[in-house]
Amino acid sequence: MLDEQRGNEDRSSEQKIIIDVTAFSDNWLRFEKTAKLCQTAAYLTEAGYMSEGVLISVDPGELPADRTVFDITVRLPFPASASSHGILLPNISASLLGFDFYVDRMNDRVSFDSLFLRSMDKPIHVDSLRANNVRVQNWNGEITGSFTASNRIDLYAHNGAVTVNASLVAHRADIGSSRLRNAATPTLLVTTVYGAINASVNLFTRSTDEDITTGVSRTAYKTIFHTSKAPLTVIYPSAPESHNLTLFTSNSHAPTTLRLPTSFTGSLALRSQGPPHRPPHRPPIVHFDQDSDKHGRSLQVSSTSDNLVMARVLPGSSDGVQPAGGLVDVQTIEGDLDLLL
């Protein structure tokens, strides 16, 4: 239990975080001999936060015939001045190696400045959570879930697939705050080794009243995807009418399918490499129906070949803006590449 006392207020006003840990095992006697549960000593971090936690140590390899489950509940105090997103926790990390990792829906109850989750040999699933920075790692297991972040989402799976619904929230650059103008570009990084990637990415802006909206300010976002020998699929269901999106992807020996926001404008660089000394079995394909485009955009192709498409998506004349600085850079090796505008 962590106590945060406010001045000389009495104990009834103390803010407490309580962690309940319940273990279930088929063989309780053997579990008691191999498992350890202890509270770590509190210390002051470089960022000025008091850090304290719970350490659970158990080797699943010692219990091959037994089923063991941990139910971990973190009970948080209701904030004195509640925001629409509950209370903010500065730094939370959790590593559960060898156990299924399930995080309940947290979007409306708590948000995190920094959150790190790690597992091995079992899946990680997050119903929904909100943070400035999120990092999730898994070895020999998949990652699935819904994440909202204003700075960075970093997902890594080795020998596991990633299925993610990600929302990147950018601050408007024109609201008069130098801190917000200098804020980092919201970024999504997804990396897998021999695991499929299926990502749905929503791009939002945050207005001064902290409501998430699809605003009209030209905001920047960055999304990066790397995999090999596994399908890569990315779509952008929602984006501001005016935005700068940077997208980098790389894949090999598997298809890559990308559907950009319907309001995207900017440069395209698509490269598809075939077997050594041979062209790819088909060149990269850009799917675009200019006549039915609701934004009146046009596609200006500057270079094409068996393995290359260089082009620019220009805004419609009615938009009244200069071409955006968006950039899409896609590379594939011995795999189909389809880009939908």
C-alpha positions in Angstrom: 0.0 0.0 0.0 1.3 3.4 -1.0 0.4 6.5 1.1 0.4 10.0 -0.1 -0.2 12.4 2.7 -1.2 16.0 2.0 0.3 18.4 4.5 -1.2 18.1 8.0 -4.5 16.7 7.0 -5.8 13.9 9.1 -5.6 10.2 8.1 -9.1 10.2 6.7 -7.9 12.4 3.9 -4.9 10.3 3.0 -4.6 9.2 -0.6 -3.8 5.5 -0.7 -3.0 3.0 -3.5 -3.8 -0.6 -2.5 -2.6 -3.6 -4.4 -4.5 -6.9 -3.9 -2.8 -10.1 -5.1 -4.7 -13.3 -5.1 -3.0 -16.6 -6.3 -4.8 -19.7 -7.5 -3.0 -23.0 -7.9 -3.8 -26.7 -8.4 -1.1 -27.6 -5.9 -1.0 -25.0 -3.2 1.7 -26.7 -1.1 4.2 -26.8 -4.0 3.2 -23.3 -4.9 4.0 -22.0 -1.4 7.5 -23.6 -1.6 8.4 -22.0 -5.0 6.6 -18.6 -5.0 7.7 -15.4 -3.3 5.6 -12.2 -2.8 7.2 -9.2 -1.3 6.9 -5.4 -1.3 9.8 -3.5 -2.7 11.5 -0.8 -0.7 10.4 2.8 -1.5 12.9 5.0 -3.3 12.9 8.4 -4.9 13.4 8.3 -8.7 15.4 10.8 -10.8 12.1 12.3 -12.0 11.2 13.1 -8.3 8.6 10.4 -7.8 8.4 7.9 -5.0 8.6 4.4 -6.4 7.3 1.3 -4.6 5.8 -1.9 -5.8 5.1 -5.6 -5.4 7.4 -8.4 -6.7 5.9 -11.8 -7.5 8.5 -14.5 -8.1 7.5 -17.9 -9.3 9.1 -20.2 -11.9 6.3 -21.8 -14.1 8.9 -24.4 -15.2 8.8 -25.8 -11.7 5.1 -26.4 -11.9 4.6 -28.2 -15.2 1.5 -30.1 -14.1 -0.1 -27.3 -12.1 -2.2 -24.4 -13.2 -1.4 -21.1 -11.5 -3.2 -17.8 -11.9 -2.6 -14.4 -10.4 -5.4 -11.9 -10.0 -3.9 -8.5 -9.4 -6.1 -5.6 -8.5 -4.7 -2.0 -8.0 -7.2 0.1 -6.0 -6.7 3.8 -6.7 -8.1 6.8 -4.7 -10.6 8.9 -6.4 -8.9 12.2 -7.4 -9.6 15.4 -5.5 -10.2 17.1 -8.8 -11.4 14.4 -11.2 -10.7 14.9 -14.9 -12.5 13.1 -17.7 -9.7 10.5 -17.7 -9.5 9.8 -13.9 -6.2 10.1 -12.1 -2.7 10.1 -13.6 -0.1 7.6 -12.5 3.5 8.7 -13.3 5.2 5.3 -14.0 3.9 1.8 -14.0 5.7 -1.3 -15.1 4.7 -5.0 -14.9 6.5 -8.2 -16.0 4.6 -11.5 -15.9 6.8 -14.1 -17.6 5.1 -17.3 -18.5 1.6 -16.1 -17.6 -1.3 -14.8 -19.7 -1.4 -11.1 -19.3 -4.9 -9.5 -19.3 -5.4 -5.7 -18.6 -8.9 -4.6 -18.0 -10.6 -1.6 -19.5 -8.9 1.5 -18.0 -9.5 4.3 -20.5 -12.0 6.2 -18.4 -10.6 5.4 -14.9 -6.9 6.0 -15.0 -4.2 7.3 -17.3 -0.4 6.8 -17.2 2.5 9.0 -17.9 4.7 5.9 -18.7 3.6 2.3 -18.9 5.7 -0.8 -19.5 4.3 -4.3 -19.9 6.3 -7.5 -20.6 5.5 -11.2 -20.9 7.0 -14.4 -22.4 5.5 -17.5 -23.9 1.9 -16.2 -23.2 -0.3 -13.6 -24.8 -0.7 -10.0 -23.7 -4.2 -8.5 -24.1 -5.2 -4.9 -23.2 -8.9 -4.0 -23.3 -8.1 -0.3 -23.4 -5.7 2.1 -21.7 -4.5 5.7 -22.1 -0.9 7.0 -21.5 1.6 9.5 -22.7 4.1 6.6 -23.4 3.3 2.9 -23.8 5.9 0.1 -24.3 4.8 -3.5 -24.6 7.2 -6.5 -25.2 6.5 -10.1 -25.7 8.5 -13.2 -26.6 6.8 -16.2 -28.2 3.4 -14.6 -27.6 0.9 -12.2 -29.3 0.0 -8.7 -28.3 -3.6 -7.5 -28.8 -5.4 -4.4 -27.5 -6.5 -0.8 -27.7 -4.1 2.0 -26.8 -4.4 5.8 -26.7 -1.2 7.9 -26.4 -0.1 11.5 -26.9 3.6 10.7 -27.3 4.6 7.2 -28.2 3.3 3.6 -28.5 6.0 1.0 -28.9 5.0 -2.6 -29.4 7.4 -5.5 -29.9 6.6 -9.2 -30.4 9.2 -11.9 -31.2 7.5 -14.9 -32.7 4.1 -13.4 -32.1 1.5 -11.4 -33.9 0.4 -7.9 -33.0 -3.3 -6.8 -33.4 -3.7 -3.2 -32.3 -6.3 -0.5 -32.3 -4.1 2.6 -31.7 -5.2 6.3 -31.2 -2.5 9.0 -31.5 -3.5 12.3 -30.0 -1.6 15.4 -31.1 -1.8 18.8 -29.5 -2.8 21.6 -31.7 0.2 23.7 -32.7 -1.7 27.0 -32.8 -3.1 27.3 -29.3 -0.4 29.6 -28.1 1.6 27.3 -25.8 5.3 27.0 -26.5 5.4 23.7 -24.6 2.8 22.2 -26.9 4.4 23.7 -30.0 7.6 21.9 -29.0 5.9 18.6 -28.1 7.1 15.4 -29.6 5.3 14.0 -32.7 2.9 11.3 -31.6 4.4 8.0 -32.8 3.3 4.4 -33.2 6.1 1.8 -33.6 5.2 -1.8 -34.1 7.9 -4.4 -34.7 7.5 -8.2 -35.0 9.8 -11.0 -35.8 7.9 -13.6 -37.8 4.5 -12.3 -36.6 1.7 -10.7 -38.5 0.8 -7.1 -37.9 -2.8 -5.9 -38.1 -3.2 -2.2 -37.1 -6.1 0.2 -37.1 -4.7 3.7 -36.4 -6.9 6.7 -35.5 -5.3 10.2 -35.7 -6.8 12.9 -33.4 -6.0 16.4 -32.2 -6.6 17.7 -28.6 -8.2 21.1 -28.3 -7.6 23.5 -25.5 -10.5 22.1 -23.5 -8.8 18.7 -23.7 -11.6 17.1 -25.7 -10.3 14.8 -28.3 -11.6 16.0 -31.7 -10.7 15.5 -35.3 -9.7 19.2 -35.5 -8.7 21.3 -38.5 -5.1 22.3 -37.4 -2.3 20.7 -39.4 -0.8 18.3 -37.0 2.0 15.7 -37.4 2.0 12.0 -36.7 4.5 9.2 -37.3 3.7 5.5 -37.7 6.4 2.8 -38.3 5.9 -0.9 -38.9 8.5 -3.6 -39.4 8.0 -7.4 -39.8 9.2 -10.3 -42.0 7.6 -13.4 -43.4 4.2 -12.3 -42.1 1.3 -10.3 -43.5 1.3 -6.6 -42.7 -2.1 -4.7 -42.8 -2.6 -1.1 -41.7 -5.7 1.1 -42.0 -6.4 4.7 -40.8 -10.2 5.0 -40.1 -10.0 8.5 -38.7 -7.8 11.5 -39.3 -8.0 15.3 -39.3 -9.0 17.0 -42.5 -5.5 18.6 -42.5 -2.6 16.6 -41.2 1.0 15.5 -41.9 1.4 11.7 -41.7 4.7 10.0 -41.9 4.5 6.2 -42.5 7.5 3.9 -42.8 7.0 0.1 -43.3 9.2 -2.8 -44.2 8.3 -6.4 -44.9 9.6 -9.5 -46.7 8.1 -12.7 -48.2 4.5 -11.7 -47.3 1.9 -9.3 -48.5 1.7 -5.7 -47.3 -1.6 -3.8 -47.5 -1.9 -0.1 -46.5 -5.1 2.0 -46.5 -4.2 5.7 -45.9 -6.5 8.3 -44.5 -9.0 9.7 -47.0 -7.6 13.2 -46.4 -3.9 12.2 -46.8 -1.8 14.4 -49.1 2.0 14.1 -49.5 4.7 12.0 -51.1 4.7 8.3 -51.9 7.8 6.1 -52.3 7.0 2.4 -52.8 9.7 -0.1 -53.5 9.3 -3.9 -54.1 12.4 -6.0 -54.5 12.2 -9.5 -56.1 14.6 -12.5 -55.9 18.2 -11.8 -56.7 18.8 -10.7 -60.3 15.0 -11.0 -61.0 12.2 -8.4 -60.9 9.3 -8.8 -58.4 6.4 -10.9 -59.7 4.3 -7.7 -59.7 5.1 -4.1 -59.1 3.7 -2.0 -56.3 0.1 -1.0 -56.9 -1.6 2.3 -55.9 -5.4 2.0 -55.8 -7.0 5.4 -56.3 -10.3 6.5 -58.0 -9.7 10.2 -58.6 -13.2 10.8 -60.0 -14.9 9.7 -56.8 -12.5 11.1 -54.3 -14.5 13.2 -51.8 -11.6 15.6 -51.2 -11.0 16.1 -54.9 -7.4 14.9 -54.6 -5.2 14.0 -57.5 -2.3 11.6 -58.0 0.8 12.9 -59.7 3.2 10.1 -60.6 6.8 11.0 -61.1 8.4 7.6 -61.7 7.4 4.0 -62.2 9.2 0.7 -62.9 8.9 -3.0 -62.2 9.8 -2.4 -58.6 9.2 1.3 -57.9 6.4 3.9 -57.7 7.2 7.5 -56.9 4.2 9.8 -56.7 2.6 12.7 -54.9 -1.0 13.0 -53.7 -2.1 16.6 -54.2 -5.0 18.3 -52.4 -8.1 19.4 -54.3 -8.2 23.0 -55.6 -11.2 23.7 -53.2 -9.1 22.9 -50.2 -7.2 26.3 -50.5 -4.0 24.9 -48.9 -0.6 24.0 -50.1 0.4 20.3 -50.5 1.0 18.8 -47.1 4.3 17.4 -46.0 3.1 13.9 -45.5 5.4 11.0 -46.5 4.8 7.3 -47.1 7.9 5.2 -47.5 7.3 1.5 -48.0 9.8 -1.3 -48.8 9.0 -5.0 -49.4 11.1 -8.0 -50.5 9.4 -10.7 -52.5 5.9 -9.7 -51.3 2.9 -8.0 -52.9 2.4 -4.3 -52.0 -0.9 -2.6 -52.2 -1.5 1.0 -51.2 -5.1 2.4 -51.1 -5.8 6.1 -51.0 
